[in-house]
Amino acid sequence: MNKNQIENISIVGASGHVGKFIVDELLTTGKHKITAISREDSTSEMPAGVEVKKVNYDDQSSLVKALQGTDMLIITMSVMAPRDSESKLVEAAAEANVPWIMPNEWGGDHTDAQLVQDIIIGQSKLDNRAHIEKLGKSSWVGLTCGFWYEYSLSFSPLLYGFDFVNRAVTFYDDGNTSINTSTWAQCGRAVASLLSLKVHRDSEDDESPCLTNFKNESVYISSFRVSQRDMLSSVMRVTNTAEQDWKVEYEPTNERFKAGQEQFKKGDRAGFAKLLYARVFYPDGSGDFEAKHVLSNDMLGLPKENIDEATKTAIKMAEQIYASH
């Protein structure tokens, strides 16, 4: 990089859940050249202004070639993606001398050692960070945003507990445990704002924020700090219903977590979602990272969001999911 800014950004998963929001927000800034890294068999279409480079994950040279000249590699992948995909990208980035990587995290607080151990995928996230540092060519910066709000509210009762078809909700414990959660749009804005910062301070006296402030660290953001009861209140406002219109059930978080573990051990992938969400709602504050870390919302200029608007989006998504089945 000749200039003190991120210019060339490569993104894996550019058409995915959070990826498309990141791409849209990056395009809005007009400050970057954006390249989507996609598999050879991908048929996803990209917005105007995004270059597409096709790669073969079984051919490391194709990854290295695609990443040449990249200032920042952003990785967004499904948890179901092949396990070695991220390590292949990290190694290719090192060979291509990519200075910055945003790893495939997008979730909980990885400084919570017990949480990392319990959620199964937590250790792999730490391993990816360590891999980047060991190779010594790139620095990483993570985005800790909690669960995605619209997705978690709409996709399945296994997540935030809501079943919109049957107008039912299952509360973890008493439903009063607060967690941090973020919308896809807020994640997109956060990434775009972060990558619009200068890379280094202009001088020793310069105290303005820069990307290097977050070298090998996470940036914490949040749309809402809410409990399931707060979510239900929003849902009732949006749907013009009362609590008596909803079937409310309760399940101890630790029991739900253990049930999810047993399901997953038997090969049922639904068990992973069950254990993951139950664990973050433990009353030990695991999901409330705002209580332990300083949020970067203000530093990044992120807007205050309206939870009812986000809930409306989630309910529309739930209707579409139901209609497609």
Wavefront OBJ file of the C-alpha trace (Angstrom):
o trace
v 0.000 0.000 0.000
v 1.536 3.290 -1.076
v -1.146 5.341 0.605
v -2.179 5.302 4.225
v -5.492 3.631 3.490
v -7.045 0.333 2.467
v -7.582 0.443 -1.279
v -7.934 -3.099 -2.658
v -10.369 -5.359 -0.816
v -11.013 -9.017 -1.627
v -14.055 -10.651 -0.082
v -14.980 -14.314 0.160
v -18.728 -14.868 0.476
v -19.635 -11.565 -1.160
v -23.156 -12.764 -1.987
v -23.793 -14.387 1.402
v -25.846 -13.307 4.404
v -23.543 -10.626 5.753
v -21.252 -10.454 2.714
v -23.733 -8.665 0.475
v -24.316 -5.989 3.120
v -20.567 -5.479 3.482
v -20.180 -5.149 -0.287
v -23.061 -2.667 -0.540
v -21.637 -0.470 2.220
v -18.105 -0.620 0.795
v -19.458 0.428 -2.608
v -21.279 3.333 -0.964
v -18.027 4.768 0.390
v -16.482 4.820 -3.105
v -13.026 4.455 -1.526
v -12.087 0.941 -2.553
v -11.625 -1.479 -5.412
v -13.644 -4.562 -4.462
v -13.014 -8.081 -5.706
v -15.287 -11.029 -5.003
v -13.388 -14.314 -4.611
v -15.697 -17.147 -5.637
v -15.516 -20.824 -6.513
v -15.266 -21.833 -10.149
v -18.779 -23.277 -10.125
v -20.415 -20.256 -8.457
v -23.282 -18.632 -10.357
v -23.767 -15.717 -7.967
v -24.129 -12.314 -9.583
v -22.317 -9.313 -8.184
v -23.300 -5.646 -8.146
v -21.799 -3.293 -10.700
v -18.353 -2.177 -9.635
v -17.309 -5.522 -8.127
v -14.699 -7.577 -9.960
v -15.039 -11.361 -9.755
v -12.126 -13.768 -9.557
v -12.848 -17.493 -9.711
v -10.666 -19.844 -7.676
v -10.141 -23.546 -7.079
v -9.576 -24.328 -3.407
v -7.700 -27.481 -4.425
v -5.212 -25.358 -6.373
v -3.373 -23.060 -3.982
v -1.764 -21.152 -6.842
v -5.202 -19.985 -7.999
v -5.881 -18.528 -4.554
v -2.511 -16.813 -4.414
v -2.974 -15.349 -7.887
v -6.468 -14.049 -7.016
v -5.163 -12.336 -3.875
v -2.193 -10.559 -5.446
v -2.363 -6.834 -4.696
v -5.017 -7.219 -1.981
v -4.773 -4.878 1.016
v -7.558 -6.525 3.037
v -9.032 -10.018 2.713
v -12.501 -10.360 4.252
v -13.650 -13.933 4.842
v -17.342 -14.723 5.306
v -18.263 -18.407 5.138
v -20.969 -20.732 6.349
v -20.097 -22.919 9.337
v -20.823 -25.781 6.933
v -17.980 -24.783 4.579
v -15.097 -27.294 4.303
v -12.958 -27.002 7.410
v -9.722 -26.285 5.597
v -11.106 -23.510 3.382
v -10.110 -20.692 5.708
v -6.623 -22.052 6.381
v -6.055 -22.318 2.618
v -7.072 -18.686 2.216
v -4.866 -17.580 5.103
v -1.851 -19.394 3.660
v -2.513 -17.978 0.197
v -2.829 -14.491 1.687
v 0.547 -14.892 3.356
v 2.122 -16.026 0.077
v 0.515 -13.068 -1.721
v 1.738 -10.663 1.010
v -1.756 -9.508 1.969
v -1.231 -7.202 4.971
v -4.690 -7.491 6.579
v -7.253 -10.268 7.066
v -10.724 -10.084 8.590
v -11.297 -13.717 9.652
v -14.544 -15.653 9.467
v -15.830 -14.855 12.959
v -18.943 -12.642 12.998
v -20.252 -13.746 16.351
v -19.497 -14.046 20.036
v -16.746 -12.876 22.346
v -13.677 -15.029 21.800
v -11.951 -13.615 24.877
v -14.409 -15.673 26.968
v -12.396 -18.888 27.408
v -15.257 -21.024 28.714
v -17.589 -19.877 25.956
v -14.938 -20.664 23.344
v -14.572 -24.158 24.753
v -18.298 -24.861 24.960
v -19.506 -23.703 21.534
v -17.402 -26.217 19.544
v -16.372 -23.799 16.768
v -14.774 -21.327 19.169
v -11.349 -22.948 19.261
v -11.130 -23.071 15.476
v -11.568 -19.296 15.424
v -8.639 -18.876 17.820
v -6.609 -21.342 15.770
v -7.214 -19.279 12.626
v -6.016 -16.140 14.377
v -2.905 -17.955 15.620
v -2.261 -19.310 12.123
v -2.306 -15.787 10.670
v 0.095 -14.531 13.318
v 2.442 -17.525 12.981
v 2.785 -17.048 9.220
v 3.868 -13.494 10.022
v 2.787 -11.829 6.790
v -0.682 -10.541 7.717
v -2.400 -8.943 10.681
v -6.003 -9.777 11.544
v -8.863 -7.659 12.794
v -12.068 -9.372 13.933
v -15.616 -8.083 14.136
v -17.477 -9.214 17.248
v -21.141 -8.423 16.653
v -23.098 -11.127 18.490
v -25.705 -13.159 16.646
v -27.359 -11.584 13.609
v -30.699 -10.220 14.810
v -32.964 -10.669 11.768
v -31.628 -14.128 10.991
v -31.793 -15.357 14.581
v -35.302 -14.059 15.153
v -36.739 -15.430 11.912
v -34.935 -18.556 10.810
v -35.838 -21.156 13.434
v -37.186 -21.525 16.985
v -33.818 -23.164 17.757
v -32.218 -19.716 17.688
v -33.991 -16.859 19.509
v -36.880 -19.189 20.359
v -39.590 -17.661 18.149
v -42.048 -19.706 16.100
v -44.042 -17.198 14.070
v -46.156 -19.836 12.338
v -47.600 -21.088 15.615
v -47.225 -17.782 17.450
v -45.098 -19.383 20.134
v -41.848 -18.562 21.904
v -39.564 -20.586 24.158
v -37.712 -18.508 26.722
v -34.263 -19.500 27.904
v -34.696 -19.657 31.678
v -36.998 -16.685 32.442
v -36.311 -14.811 29.199
v -34.644 -11.900 30.971
v -30.991 -12.552 30.073
v -29.676 -9.722 27.902
v -27.269 -10.287 25.023
v -25.730 -8.155 22.293
v -27.084 -8.719 18.802
v -26.521 -6.919 15.493
v -28.322 -6.476 12.198
v -26.626 -7.401 8.931
v -26.787 -3.752 7.857
v -24.983 -2.596 10.999
v -22.239 -5.174 10.387
v -21.863 -3.896 6.831
v -21.647 -0.296 7.997
v -19.098 -1.233 10.668
v -16.779 -2.958 8.195
v -17.033 -0.117 5.676
v -16.349 2.498 8.343
v -13.447 0.524 9.809
v -11.804 0.100 6.410
v -12.275 3.787 5.662
v -9.936 4.639 8.540
v -6.330 5.441 7.754
v -4.041 2.488 8.371
v -1.465 4.239 10.585
v -1.300 7.421 12.595
v -0.031 10.388 10.590
v 2.319 11.406 13.430
v 3.119 10.637 17.059
v 0.724 13.400 18.080
v -2.113 12.027 15.937
v -4.763 10.554 18.253
v -7.447 9.953 15.625
v -8.537 6.323 15.150
v -6.684 4.139 12.671
v -6.809 0.504 11.617
v -3.558 -0.316 13.390
v -5.300 0.402 16.709
v -7.085 -2.908 16.147
v -4.112 -4.953 14.917
v -4.658 -8.582 15.978
v -7.690 -7.575 18.030
v -11.464 -7.539 17.725
v -13.735 -4.591 17.125
v -16.910 -4.841 19.221
v -20.176 -3.505 17.828
v -23.844 -4.015 18.649
v -27.230 -2.997 17.328
v -29.180 -3.887 20.466
v -28.562 -5.141 23.989
v -31.801 -7.025 24.576
v -33.421 -10.030 26.237
v -35.929 -12.414 24.682
v -38.649 -10.574 26.574
v -37.497 -7.341 24.924
v -37.687 -9.119 21.576
v -41.213 -10.345 22.320
v -42.248 -6.804 23.251
v -40.990 -5.618 19.875
v -42.709 -8.491 18.064
v -45.998 -7.676 19.804
v -45.744 -4.012 18.808
v -45.014 -4.915 15.200
v -47.753 -7.568 14.951
v -50.254 -5.670 17.094
v -50.637 -8.638 19.449
v -50.675 -9.089 23.207
v -48.778 -11.611 25.321
v -51.920 -13.690 25.783
v -51.929 -14.178 22.009
v -48.611 -16.027 22.302
v -47.853 -19.462 23.669
v -44.927 -18.845 26.011
v -42.865 -21.777 27.241
v -39.723 -21.933 29.349
v -36.664 -24.171 29.196
v -33.607 -24.133 31.488
v -30.650 -22.971 29.453
v -28.287 -25.642 30.718
v -30.769 -28.402 29.865
v -31.253 -27.023 26.357
v -27.485 -26.794 25.927
v -26.982 -30.428 26.987
v -29.818 -31.588 24.726
v -28.147 -29.801 21.827
v -24.847 -31.488 22.621
v -26.479 -34.917 22.552
v -28.222 -34.191 19.248
v -24.999 -32.992 17.673
v -23.051 -36.030 18.883
v -25.597 -38.201 17.078
v -24.999 -36.331 13.825
v -28.008 -34.000 13.988
v -26.812 -30.572 12.852
v -29.822 -28.919 14.480
v -28.171 -29.791 17.761
v -25.337 -27.403 16.981
v -27.712 -24.444 16.625
v -29.477 -25.466 19.833
v -26.302 -25.720 21.906
v -24.760 -22.574 20.405
v -27.668 -20.276 21.187
v -28.446 -21.837 24.549
v -24.845 -21.362 25.643
v -24.796 -17.658 24.763
v -27.961 -17.129 26.829
v -26.352 -18.554 29.975
v -26.932 -16.095 32.844
v -23.144 -15.708 33.260
v -23.067 -12.756 30.853
v -21.440 -14.688 28.005
v -23.590 -12.963 25.408
v -23.411 -9.507 26.974
v -19.973 -8.466 25.745
v -20.961 -4.810 26.055
v -20.564 -5.235 29.834
v -16.905 -6.269 29.418
v -15.656 -4.418 26.347
v -15.917 -0.920 24.931
v -18.164 -0.828 21.882
v -16.785 0.928 18.807
v -20.217 2.061 17.562
v -19.546 5.739 18.233
v -15.967 5.668 16.960
v -17.214 4.103 13.705
v -20.132 6.531 13.443
v -22.738 3.787 13.497
v -26.375 4.891 13.759
v -28.757 4.095 16.591
v -31.158 1.552 15.141
v -34.860 1.020 15.733
v -35.466 -2.513 16.971
v -39.060 -2.543 15.684
v -37.849 -1.861 12.141
v -35.390 -4.740 12.430
v -38.150 -6.946 13.821
v -40.383 -6.096 10.846
v -37.599 -7.260 8.536
v -37.228 -10.487 10.512
v -40.956 -11.240 10.380
v -41.006 -10.709 6.602
v -38.077 -13.118 6.349
v -39.935 -15.672 8.480
v -42.970 -15.394 6.186
v -40.770 -16.004 3.142
v -39.122 -19.006 4.798
v -42.538 -20.487 5.632
v -43.872 -19.822 2.123
v -40.889 -21.597 0.542
v -41.538 -24.841 2.414
l 1 2 3 4 5 6 7 8 9 10 11 12 13 14 15 16 17 18 19 20 21 22 23 24 25 26 27 28 29 30 31 32 33 34 35 36 37 38 39 40 41 42 43 44 45 46 47 48 49 50 51 52 53 54 55 56 57 58 59 60 61 62 63 64 65 66 67 68 69 70 71 72 73 74 75 76 77 78 79 80 81 82 83 84 85 86 87 88 89 90 91 92 93 94 95 96 97 98 99 100 101 102 103 104 105 106 107 108 109 110 111 112 113 114 115 116 117 118 119 120 121 122 123 124 125 126 127 128 129 130 131 132 133 134 135 136 137 138 139 140 141 142 143 144 145 146 147 148 149 150 151 152 153 154 155 156 157 158 159 160 161 162 163 164 165 166 167 168 169 170 171 172 173 174 175 176 177 178 179 180 181 182 183 184 185 186 187 188 189 190 191 192 193 194 195 196 197 198 199 200 201 202 203 204 205 206 207 208 209 210 211 212 213 214 215 216 217 218 219 220 221 222 223 224 225 226 227 228 229 230 231 232 233 234 235 236 237 238 239 240 241 242 243 244 245 246 247 248 249 250 251 252 253 254 255 256 257 258 259 260 261 262 263 264 265 266 267 268 269 270 271 272 273 274 275 276 277 278 279 280 281 282 283 284 285 286 287 288 289 290 291 292 293 294 295 296 297 298 299 300 301 302 303 304 305 306 307 308 309 310 311 312 313 314 315 316 317 318 319 320 321 322 323 324 325
